[in-house]
Amino acid sequence: MLSNMSNTQLSWGIIGTGGIAQTFAHGLAKSRTGKLVAVGSRKQDAADTFAKKFGQVQAHGSYEALLADPAVQAVYIGVPHPFHADLCIKAARAKKHILCEKPLTLNHAEAMVVAEVARENGVFLMEAFMYRCHPQTTKLVELIRNGEIGDVGVIQATFSFHGGFHAHGRLFSNELGGGGILDVGCYTASISRLVAGAALGLPFADPIKVSGFVQLYPETGTDAYAVASAQFPGGILAQLSTGVGLSQENCLRVYGSKGSIYVPHPYVMSREGGESTIVVNRAESSSPETIVIKTDAWLYSLEADAVADALEQGRLESHAMTVADSLGNMAALDAWRASAGYVYESEKPNASFPTVSRKPLQKRADAPIPSGRIEGVDIPVSRLILGCDHQLTMPYAAAMFDDFFERGGNAFDTAYIYGGGLQEQLLGRWIEQRGLRAQTAVMVKGAHTPLCRPDFLSSQLLESLDRLKIGYADMYLMHRDNLDVPVGEFVDVLNEHHRAGRIKSFGGSNWSLERLQEANAYAEKKGLQKFGLVSNNFSLARMVSPVWHGCVSAKDPDFKQWLEKTRTPLLCWSSQARGFFTERAGRAKLGDAELVRCWYGDDNFQRRDRAIELAAKKGVQPIHIALAYVLAQTFPTFALVGPRLISETASSCAALSVSLTPEELKWLDLE
């Protein structure tokens, strides 16, 4: 991994010349494994001053110049939060290993993008929580895991100071992501998740729920101080407190069933080596035990060494602070801010939102998602269609949509009922901001039960188009059927909108074969446009029980024969059986009631076992086999997918390289 290291040392470049960059440089000078070879700044004179201070260091007058320096193997990014994502991406693409100052990015959405780019480029990525690399933290985790205070019940973590308000200072600037939650509150979230994880026998734990409150500076709209309560699995509760405008006692307290732990300096301890302490109060003991942790290593040396040690061992993550841990922490901080109704101006829906990489959005040259044709739709439609039913913020929606589009995806599944219209608004804003209307295929659904009538179909369609700010839907689907309405009434109103140019192609979601045939017979008799689409459940697993009331599957032989004969495109929802083919769906794991109710059956477990067997032969995951099965049908299929994370989108795309023979398809489906 480090074959190009000279004298077994890792050659570092530092991006930024502020106080934290200088602190890291001093620590690096005392490390076992690293040496500083270059510094980069937006201003040449700042780089020159920094270089002179640390000696024999190349000074670059731009960040790009530092990233282009062949002598630099790893970079430390020490600039304000809003610039972290852009610079991490540039560093990864320059094949530089990355240690990025906390918080990793401004929000979880940006962090997902950074993590994926680092993974794709095969570089190390670590968020610079220096306390995670200190032996005091190792000892704390050991005490919790060994049950020294019994079962952990409450965690209290505080990190706060009074910085003296300056409207244009980094700590208080809205534009620079100022405020306590991101600057030092991230430590309280991190250490609480670490302690809760240790109590549960895990590397870290993510909260089930976060409830937060903030006091904002009226001048800038950033948080002066804030508190949060977090609920973890296992009955563990946490109280978090932070601020840049209020001094508090910066410590950690952990209360268990058999005692408590007090850490007076949980985050910044023995900066230049020396001693730190943990105080353990045991219920059976009359006096507390003070545990002294000694180290000769400087605090910031330890995180530099953690990077080099991991690389030397062939790892692109450090056990001290994994990428998954960082993503979880960013999600917790997002939840804290969201609960308090606190968003930065740059995150608001009406703000201009560039791509996280700050580059124009375009399809990758090696984009994996193929396209197919749907009659009536002007452009090819990607075989994967992205579900738009869970995006709640513009940063998150944009990150997911951008990534999907870059991978070759251009089709989006939305509906009138999703989020009270929020998801349609977010998708429409993204399409407008990116200028992609002519390149995207938007699928709109309406007329859901109990409003499944022709008049509601019309009013909802018009409202959906207004929310999306588009003049037409490329594909329109009735979300449900209503057997009390003669099928001809639906055909008539759909044709009315088709003639008016509001919909290009239309059909039904969760319609029975009999009603589809009746609708098309009516249309043919009247010389009208037929149903050109069907969106029913279809997956390798049989839907044992409807996921929602009124759901219909297209998996039975008669339906498949009709699809084959008519060549009607099937837009398959729950194409991967809502996780049935992942590890969590094992026979012994009955915690997911919906999974059990809808997919558990002896025949489905046989299909799952065969998917596992075939996946092992092909070197992929069973979930990839399940998606490949849907796309390999002999009639036209498009798979609706609903990834919550960019990593899940990447996983879905991995299925696109899997080829299945007709014999394998039959074998998988027990034929």
C-alpha positions in Angstrom: 0.0 0.0 0.0 2.9 2.3 0.8 5.5 1.0 -1.6 6.4 4.6 -2.7 7.1 5.7 0.9 10.7 6.9 1.5 12.3 5.7 4.8 9.0 4.2 5.8 7.6 7.7 6.4 4.3 9.0 5.0 4.8 12.3 3.1 2.1 14.8 4.0 0.7 18.0 2.5 -1.4 20.3 4.6 -4.3 22.2 3.0 -4.9 25.4 4.9 -2.7 27.6 7.1 -5.0 28.4 10.0 -4.6 27.5 13.7 -5.7 23.9 13.4 -3.4 23.3 10.4 -0.5 24.6 12.5 -1.5 22.4 15.4 -1.5 19.4 13.1 1.9 20.4 11.6 3.4 20.5 15.1 2.0 17.1 15.9 3.1 15.7 12.6 6.7 16.8 13.4 6.6 14.6 16.5 5.0 11.6 14.9 6.6 8.2 14.3 5.6 7.9 10.7 5.1 11.2 9.0 6.9 14.1 7.6 5.5 17.4 6.2 6.6 18.1 2.6 4.2 20.7 1.4 1.5 23.2 2.3 -1.2 24.7 0.2 -3.1 28.0 0.6 -5.3 30.2 -1.5 -2.6 32.9 -1.1 1.0 32.4 -1.9 2.2 34.6 0.9 0.3 32.6 3.5 1.8 29.4 2.2 5.3 30.9 2.3 4.9 32.1 5.9 3.6 28.7 7.0 6.5 26.9 5.1 9.1 29.0 6.7 7.7 28.3 10.1 8.0 24.5 9.6 11.1 24.4 7.4 12.0 22.6 4.2 8.4 22.6 3.1 7.2 23.3 -0.4 4.8 26.3 -0.4 1.9 26.1 -3.0 -0.2 29.1 -3.7 -3.3 27.0 -4.5 -4.9 23.8 -3.2 -4.8 22.4 -6.7 -1.1 22.9 -6.9 -0.6 21.0 -3.7 -2.8 18.1 -4.9 -0.7 17.9 -8.1 2.6 17.7 -6.1 3.9 14.2 -6.7 5.8 14.3 -3.4 2.6 14.4 -1.4 1.1 11.1 -0.5 -1.5 12.1 2.1 -3.2 15.4 2.8 -4.6 16.9 6.0 -7.5 19.2 5.2 -7.8 22.0 7.8 -10.1 24.6 6.2 -13.7 25.6 7.2 -16.4 22.9 7.0 -18.2 23.9 3.8 -14.9 23.4 1.8 -14.2 19.9 3.1 -16.3 17.9 0.6 -14.9 19.7 -2.4 -11.3 19.3 -1.3 -11.8 15.7 -0.2 -13.2 14.8 -3.6 -10.3 16.6 -5.4 -7.8 14.9 -3.2 -9.3 11.4 -3.8 -9.3 12.0 -7.5 -5.6 13.1 -7.2 -5.0 9.7 -5.5 -4.0 11.3 -2.2 -4.9 9.7 1.1 -7.1 11.9 3.2 -7.3 13.0 6.9 -10.0 15.6 7.0 -10.7 17.8 10.0 -14.0 17.3 11.7 -16.8 17.5 10.9 -16.1 15.5 7.7 -18.5 17.7 5.7 -21.4 20.2 6.3 -24.0 17.4 6.3 -24.6 13.7 5.8 -25.4 14.1 2.1 -22.0 15.6 1.3 -20.3 12.9 3.5 -22.0 10.2 1.4 -20.5 11.6 -1.8 -17.0 12.0 -0.2 -17.1 8.4 1.0 -18.1 7.0 -2.3 -15.5 9.0 -4.3 -12.8 7.9 -1.8 -13.9 4.2 -2.2 -13.9 4.4 -6.0 -10.5 5.9 -6.1 -9.0 3.5 -3.6 -7.7 6.1 -1.1 -7.7 6.2 2.6 -10.3 8.4 4.3 -10.5 9.4 7.9 -12.3 12.2 9.9 -9.8 13.8 12.2 -11.2 13.1 15.6 -7.8 13.1 17.3 -9.3 11.9 20.7 -10.3 8.6 19.0 -6.6 7.7 18.6 -5.6 8.4 22.2 -5.0 5.6 24.7 -7.4 7.3 27.1 -10.3 6.6 24.7 -9.1 3.0 24.3 -9.2 2.6 28.0 -12.7 4.2 28.2 -14.0 1.7 25.7 -12.4 -1.2 27.6 -14.0 -0.2 30.9 -17.5 0.0 29.3 -17.1 -3.2 27.4 -15.9 -5.1 30.5 -19.0 -4.0 32.4 -17.1 -2.1 35.1 -20.1 0.1 35.8 -22.7 -2.5 34.7 -25.3 -1.7 32.1 -25.0 1.8 30.7 -28.1 3.9 31.2 -27.2 7.6 30.7 -24.4 9.3 28.9 -23.7 13.0 29.5 -21.3 14.7 27.1 -20.5 18.4 26.9 -18.1 20.4 24.8 -18.6 24.2 24.9 -16.8 27.5 25.1 -17.4 31.2 24.8 -15.7 32.4 21.7 -16.7 36.1 21.8 -19.1 36.9 19.0 -17.7 38.2 15.7 -20.3 38.2 12.9 -17.7 37.6 10.2 -15.6 35.1 12.2 -15.5 31.5 11.1 -17.2 30.2 14.3 -20.2 32.5 13.8 -20.6 32.7 10.0 -23.6 31.0 8.4 -21.7 30.9 5.1 -18.8 29.0 6.7 -21.0 26.6 8.6 -20.4 28.2 12.0 -22.0 27.4 15.3 -21.5 25.0 18.1 -23.1 21.9 16.8 -20.7 21.3 13.9 -17.6 22.9 15.5 -17.6 21.0 18.9 -21.0 19.4 19.2 -19.7 16.8 16.8 -17.4 15.6 19.6 -20.3 15.0 22.0 -22.2 13.1 19.3 -19.2 11.1 18.5 -18.2 10.1 22.0 -21.8 9.3 22.9 -22.1 7.0 19.9 -18.8 5.4 20.8 -19.8 4.7 24.4 -23.2 3.4 23.5 -21.6 1.1 20.9 -19.1 -0.2 23.5 -22.0 -0.9 25.9 -23.7 -2.9 23.1 -20.6 -4.7 22.0 -20.3 -2.7 18.8 -17.7 -0.3 17.4 -20.3 2.5 17.6 -24.1 2.9 17.9 -26.4 5.2 16.0 -29.3 6.8 17.9 -32.8 5.7 17.3 -34.1 9.2 17.9 -32.6 12.7 18.5 -34.4 15.7 19.9 -32.6 19.0 19.9 -32.8 22.6 20.8 -30.7 25.6 19.8 -30.2 29.2 20.7 -29.3 31.1 17.6 -27.3 34.3 17.1 -29.9 36.6 15.5 -27.2 38.4 13.5 -26.0 35.3 11.6 -28.6 32.5 12.3 -25.9 30.2 13.6 -26.1 28.4 17.0 -24.6 30.0 20.0 -25.4 27.0 22.2 -27.4 23.9 21.8 -28.5 20.7 23.6 -29.9 17.4 22.5 -31.3 14.2 23.9 -30.5 10.9 22.1 -32.1 7.5 22.5 -30.0 4.5 21.6 -30.8 0.8 21.5 -30.7 -1.1 24.7 -32.4 1.6 26.8 -29.3 3.9 26.6 -30.0 7.7 26.7 -27.6 10.5 26.1 -27.6 14.2 26.9 -25.5 16.4 24.6 -24.6 20.0 25.2 -22.4 22.3 23.1 -21.8 25.9 22.2 -19.4 28.6 20.9 -21.1 31.3 22.9 -21.4 29.7 26.3 -18.7 28.2 28.6 -19.7 24.9 30.2 -17.8 22.0 32.0 -16.3 20.1 29.1 -16.4 16.5 30.4 -18.0 13.1 29.9 -20.1 11.3 32.5 -21.4 7.7 32.0 -23.9 6.3 34.5 -24.5 2.5 34.7 -26.3 0.0 36.9 -23.2 -0.6 39.0 -21.5 2.8 39.0 -20.4 5.7 36.9 -17.4 7.0 35.0 -16.2 10.6 34.9 -13.7 11.7 32.3 -12.6 15.3 33.0 -10.9 15.8 29.6 -12.5 13.5 27.1 -11.5 15.3 23.9 -8.3 17.3 24.3 -6.0 15.4 26.6 -2.2 15.4 27.1 -1.6 17.5 23.9 2.2 17.1 24.1 2.2 13.7 25.8 1.9 13.2 29.6 -0.9 12.0 31.8 -4.7 12.0 31.7 -7.3 10.4 34.0 -10.5 8.5 34.1 -12.4 8.3 37.4 -14.5 5.2 38.0 -17.1 5.1 40.8 -18.2 1.6 41.6 -21.3 1.0 43.7 -19.6 -1.6 45.9 -16.6 0.6 46.6 -16.4 3.4 49.2 -14.0 5.5 47.1 -13.5 6.1 43.4 -10.6 4.7 41.4 -8.6 7.2 39.4 -7.0 5.5 36.4 -4.0 7.4 35.0 -3.2 7.0 31.3 0.3 7.9 30.3 1.7 8.4 26.8 4.8 10.1 25.4 3.0 10.7 22.1 1.5 14.1 21.2 -2.2 14.1 20.7 -2.1 15.1 17.0 0.8 12.8 16.3 -1.4 9.9 17.2 -3.9 10.6 14.5 -1.1 11.0 11.9 0.3 7.7 13.0 -3.1 6.1 12.8 -3.3 7.0 9.1 0.1 5.6 8.3 -0.3 2.4 10.4 -3.6 1.6 8.6 -2.0 2.1 5.2 1.0 0.0 6.2 -1.4 -2.8 7.0 -3.2 -2.4 3.7 -6.3 -0.8 5.0 -8.1 2.3 3.7 -9.8 3.1 7.0 -8.6 3.4 10.6 -10.2 1.3 13.3 -10.1 4.5 15.4 -12.6 6.3 13.1 -14.1 4.3 10.3 -16.0 5.9 7.3 -19.2 4.2 8.5 -18.7 5.8 11.9 -18.2 9.3 10.3 -21.4 8.8 8.2 -23.3 7.9 11.3 -22.0 10.9 13.2 -23.0 13.3 10.3 -26.5 11.7 10.3 -26.8 12.3 14.1 -25.7 15.9 13.7 -28.2 16.4 10.9 -30.9 14.9 13.1 -29.9 17.3 15.9 -30.2 20.3 13.7 -33.4 19.1 11.9 -35.1 18.4 15.2 -34.4 22.0 16.2 -35.4 23.4 12.9 -31.9 24.7 12.2 -30.6 24.6 8.6 -27.9 26.7 6.9 -28.9 29.1 4.2 -27.0 27.0 1.7 -29.1 24.0 2.5 -32.5 25.6 2.0 -34.6 24.4 -0.9 -34.6 27.7 -2.7 -30.8 28.1 -2.4 -28.5 27.6 -5.4 -27.0 24.2 -4.8 -24.0 23.2 -7.0 -22.8 19.6 -7.1 -20.8 18.5 -4.1 -17.7 18.3 -6.4 -18.5 21.8 -7.8 -18.3 20.4 -11.3 -21.1 20.4 -13.9 -23.3 17.3 -13.7 -22.7 14.8 -16.5 -23.1 11.2 -17.2 -19.9 9.2 -16.6 -18.1 7.7 -19.5 -18.4 4.3 -17.8 -22.0 4.8 -16.6 -23.3 1.3 -15.8 -27.1 1.9 -16.0 -28.5 0.8 -19.4 -31.6 2.3 -21.0 -34.6 1.0 -22.8 -37.4 2.4 -24.9 -41.0 3.0 -23.7 -43.4 3.9 -26.5 -44.5 7.5 -26.3 -41.6 8.7 -24.2 -39.3 10.9 -26.2 -36.0 9.7 -24.7 -34.5 6.4 -23.7 -35.5 5.5 -20.1 -32.9 4.0 -17.7 -33.6 0.4 -16.7 -33.3 1.5 -13.1 -35.9 4.0 -11.9 -35.1 5.9 -8.7 -37.8 6.1 -6.1 -38.5 9.6 -4.8 -40.5 8.8 -1.7 -38.1 9.5 1.2 -36.0 12.5 0.4 -36.6 15.2 3.0 -34.0 17.8 2.4 -32.5 19.4 -0.7 -28.9 18.5 0.1 -29.8 14.9 0.5 -32.1 14.8 -2.6 -29.5 16.5 -4.8 -26.7 14.2 -3.6 -28.8 11.1 -4.4 -30.1 12.4 -7.7 -26.7 13.7 -8.9 -25.1 10.3 -8.2 -27.9 8.4 -9.9 -27.7 10.6 -13.0 -23.9 10.3 -13.2 -24.3 6.5 -13.2 -26.6 6.7 -16.2 -30.0 6.9 -14.4 -32.4 9.4 -15.8 -35.8 8.1 -14.7 -37.5 9.1 -11.4 -40.5 7.7 -9.7 -42.7 10.1 -7.8 -46.3 10.3 -6.7 -48.9 12.8 -5.6 -49.1 11.3 -2.1 -45.4 11.1 -1.3 -44.5 13.4 1.6 -47.5 15.7 1.0 -45.8 16.9 -2.2 -42.4 17.5 -0.8 -40.6 14.9 -2.9 -42.2 16.3 -6.1 -41.0 19.7 -5.1 -37.5 18.6 -4.4 -37.3 16.6 -7.7 -38.6 19.5 -9.6 -36.2 22.0 -8.0 -33.3 19.7 -8.8 -34.4 19.2 -12.5 -34.8 23.0 -12.8 -31.5 23.8 -11.1 -29.5 21.3 -13.2 -31.3 22.2 -16.4 -32.1 18.5 -17.1 -35.8 18.5 -18.1 -35.0 17.3 -21.7 -32.8 14.5 -20.3 -35.0 13.1 -17.6 -38.0 10.8 -17.7 -40.4 11.7 -14.8 -42.9 9.1 -13.7 -45.9 10.6 -11.9 -48.5 8.6 -10.0 -51.9 9.7 -8.7 -55.5 8.7 -7.9 -54.5 6.6 -4.9 -57.2 5.1 -2.7 -59.6 6.5 -1.5 -59.3 9.2 -4.1 -59.2 6.9 -7.1 -61.7 8.6 -9.4 -61.3 10.3 -12.7 -61.9 13.8 -11.2 -59.2 13.4 -8.6 -56.9 11.9 -11.2 -57.2 15.2 -13.2 -56.8 17.6 -10.2 -53.9 15.7 -8.7 -52.1 15.5 -12.1 -52.3 19.2 -12.5 -51.1 19.8 -9.0 -48.2 17.3 -9.4 -47.1 19.0 -12.6 -47.2 22.4 -10.8 -45.1 21.0 -7.9 -42.6 19.6 -10.3 -42.6 22.7 -12.4 -42.8 20.6 -15.6 -45.3 20.8 -18.4 -45.8 17.1 -18.8 -45.2 13.7 -17.2 -43.2 11.3 -19.4 -45.0 8.4 -17.7 -48.2 8.6 -15.7 -49.6 5.8 -13.6 -52.8 5.4 -11.7 -51.5 4.5 -8.2 -54.4 2.2 -7.6 -57.5 0.8 -9.3 -61.1 1.4 -8.3 -63.4 -1.5 -9.3 -66.4 0.7 -8.6 -65.5 3.0 -11.6 -66.2 1.6 -15.1 -62.8 1.1 -16.7 -63.8 3.3 -19.7 -64.1 6.4 -17.5 -60.4 6.1 -16.6 -59.4 5.4 -20.2 -61.3 8.5 -21.4 -59.7 10.9 -18.9 -56.2 9.5 -19.4 -56.6 10.0 -23.2 -57.9 13.6 -22.5 -54.6 14.4 -20.8 -52.6 12.6 -23.4 -54.1 14.6 -26.2 -53.5 17.8 -24.2 -49.8 16.9 -24.0 -49.7 16.5 -20.2 -48.7 12.9 -20.3 -46.6 11.0 -22.8 -47.4 7.4 -21.8 -49.8 6.1 -19.2 -50.9 3.0 -17.4 -51.8 1.5 -14.1 -50.0 0.6 -10.9 -51.4 -2.4 -9.0 -54.0 -3.2 -11.6 -55.1 -6.8 -12.2 -54.6 -8.5 -15.5 -58.4 -8.6 -16.1 -58.8 -4.9 -15.7 -55.8 -4.1 -17.9 -57.2 -6.3 -20.6 -60.7 -4.7 -20.2 -59.1 -1.2 -20.4 -57.2 -1.9 -23.6 -60.2 -3.6 -25.2 -62.3 -0.4 -24.5 -59.5 1.8 -25.9 -59.2 -0.3 -29.0 -63.0 -0.3 -29.6 -63.1 3.6 -29.2 -59.9 4.2 -31.2 -58.1 5.6 -28.1 -54.6 5.3 -26.7 -54.1 2.0 -24.8 -52.4 1.5 -21.5 -48.7 1.5 -22.4 -47.3 0.8 -18.9 -47.9 -1.5 -15.9 -46.3 -1.0 -12.5 -47.0 -4.0 -10.3 -44.9 -5.9 -7.8 -42.4 -8.2 -9.5 -39.4 -9.8 -8.0 -37.6 -13.1 -7.6 -39.5 -13.6 -4.4 -43.2 -14.1 -4.5 -45.2 -11.5 -2.6 -46.8 -13.7 0.1 -49.0 -10.9 1.4 -49.6 -7.4 -0.1 -47.1 -4.9 1.3 -50.0 -2.3 1.3 -53.7 -2.7 0.8 -54.6 -3.0 -2.9 -51.1 -4.1 -4.0 -51.0 -6.5 -7.0 -48.2 -8.7 -8.2 -47.5 -9.5 -11.9 -45.6 -12.7 -11.1 -48.2 -15.4 -12.0 -47.8 -17.2 -15.3 -50.8 -15.6 -17.0 -49.6 -12.1 -16.3 -46.1 -12.9 -17.5 -47.5 -14.5 -20.7 -49.6 -11.3 -21.4 -46.5 -9.1 -20.8 -44.6 -11.2 -23.2 -47.3 -11.1 -25.9 -48.1 -7.4 -25.7 -44.5 -6.3 -24.9 -46.0 -3.9 -22.3 -43.2 -2.5 -20.2 -43.4 -3.6 -16.5 -42.1 -1.1 -14.0 -41.4 -3.4 -11.1 -41.8 -2.1 -7.6 -40.1 -3.9 -4.6 -37.9 -5.4 -7.3 -35.5 -6.7 -4.7 -38.3 -7.8 -2.3 -37.6 -5.0 0.1 -34.4 -6.6 1.4 -35.4 -10.2 1.5 -32.2 -11.2 -0.3 -29.9 -9.4 2.1 -28.3 -10.9 5.2 -30.8 -9.3 7.5 -33.6 -11.5 6.1 -32.3 -14.8 7.4 -34.7 -17.3 8.8 -33.8 -16.6 12.4 -34.1 -12.8 12.1 -37.8 -12.1 12.6 -37.5 -8.5 13.8 -38.9 -7.0 10.7 -42.6 -7.6 10.8 -43.3 -6.4 7.3 -40.5 -8.6 5.8 -41.9 -11.6 7.6 -45.5 -10.9 6.6 -44.9 -10.1 3.0 -42.0 -12.4 1.9 -41.5 -15.3 4.3 -42.5 -18.6 2.8 -40.9 -21.9 2.2 -40.7 -21.4 -1.6 -39.2 -17.9 -1.1 -36.5 -19.3 1.1 -35.7 -21.9 -1.5 -35.3 -19.0 -4.0 -33.1 -17.2 -1.5 -30.9 -20.2 -1.0 -30.5 -20.6 -4.7 -29.7 -16.9 -5.1 -27.0 -17.3 -2.4 -25.6 -20.3 -4.2 -25.5 -18.6 -7.6 -24.1 -15.4 -6.2 -21.2 -17.3 -4.7 -20.4 -18.9 -8.1 -20.6 -15.5 -9.8 -18.7 -13.6 -7.1 -21.5 -11.2 -6.3 -24.1 -10.7 -3.6 -27.5 -12.5 -3.5 -29.3 -9.1 -3.8 -27.5 -8.6 -7.1 -28.9 -11.9 -8.4 -32.4 -10.8 -7.4 -32.1 -7.6 -9.3 -30.5 -9.3 -12.3 -33.4 -11.7 -12.3 -35.9 -8.9 -12.8 -33.9 -7.2 -15.6 -33.3 -10.5 -17.4 -37.0 -11.3 -18.1 -38.0 -12.0 -21.7 -40.5 -9.1 -21.6 -39.5 -5.4 -21.1 -38.8 -4.7 -17.5 -37.6 -1.6 -15.5 -36.7 -1.9 -11.9 -37.9 0.7 -9.4 -35.2 1.0 -6.7 -35.3 3.0 -3.5 -31.7 3.4 -2.1 -31.4 5.5 1.0 -27.6 5.8 0.6 -25.3 6.4 -2.3 -23.6 3.1 -1.3 -26.9 1.4 -1.9 -27.2 2.9 -5.3 -23.7 1.7 -6.1 -24.7 -1.8 -4.9 -27.7 -1.9 -7.1 -25.5 -0.9 -10.1 -23.2 -3.8 -9.3 -26.1 -6.1 -10.4 -26.1 -4.7 -13.9 -23.0 -6.6 -14.7 -24.6 -9.9 -13.8 -25.8 -12.1 -16.7 -28.3 -14.8 -16.2 -29.1 -17.6 -18.7 -32.6 -18.8 -19.4 -31.8 -22.0 -17.5 -30.6 -20.0 -14.5 -33.7 -17.9 -14.5 -35.9 -21.0 -14.4 -33.7 -22.6 -11.7 -33.9 -19.5 -9.5 -37.7 -19.5 -9.8 -38.0 -23.2 -8.9 -39.3 -24.1 -12.4 
